[in-house]
Amino acid sequence: MVDIDDDVDYVVVLNGEEQYSILLAGREVPAGWAVEGFRGPRQECLDHIDLVWTDMRPLSVRRRTDGK
């Protein structure tokens, strides 16, 4: 079965709390978010996020709980 999203490019975006999401390529990136650098079909972007987002806690919480 072919996923309809295979022909659509997305970009991985990251906010100041180091939380990840995806956005349709070519769309304006919302305030507070930045393009992380990975681009591709939806599932590839989600797979990339699974690899790089190893701690789901927001950055501010990690700093507070880890004493940094």
N, C-alpha and C positions, 0 to 999 in steps of 0.2 A: 504494500500500500504506500503510495506517495503522499507525503505531507504537503498540504497546500502552502505552508510557510517555507518550503525549500527554495522557492523562487524569490523570496523576500529577504532583504538584508536587514539585520538589526545591528546595533552597537551596544556594547556593554558600558554602562555608566556607573559612576561611583559618587557618593556624596561625602560630605565632610566628616561623617561618622563612620566612614569606610564600609558602608552598606552598598550592595550591588543591586542593579536592576538592568533591564534591557529596554531599548527604545528603538522604534523604527528608524532606520538610517535615513538621514535627510531631514528629520524633524528637529525643531529647535530644542536644545537641551534646556530643561527647566533650571531656574535659579537654584543654586546650591548643589547642583550636580555637574559632573565633568565626564567627558568621554574617557574611558579607561584605556582604550586602545585596541580591544578585540572587536572584530566585525565579522559577520557571517549569518548563515541561516539561524532561525530561532533556537533550534535544539543545540546547535554547536555553541551558541552564546550561553545557553543555560548550562551546558556541560562544562564550559570554561569557568563559569561562576562556581560550579560545584568543586572544581579543582583549586581555585584561588581563595574562596571565601571559607576559610577553615574555622573561624571563630565568629559566630553569629552575633556576639555581643557588640553593641555600638562602641566606638572608640572611647568615648567618655566613660562608659561603664568599665571597660577593660583597664583604662588608666587608673580609675578609682579603686577597683578591686585588686589590681596587680601592684599598686603602690608606685606607679610611674608618673 
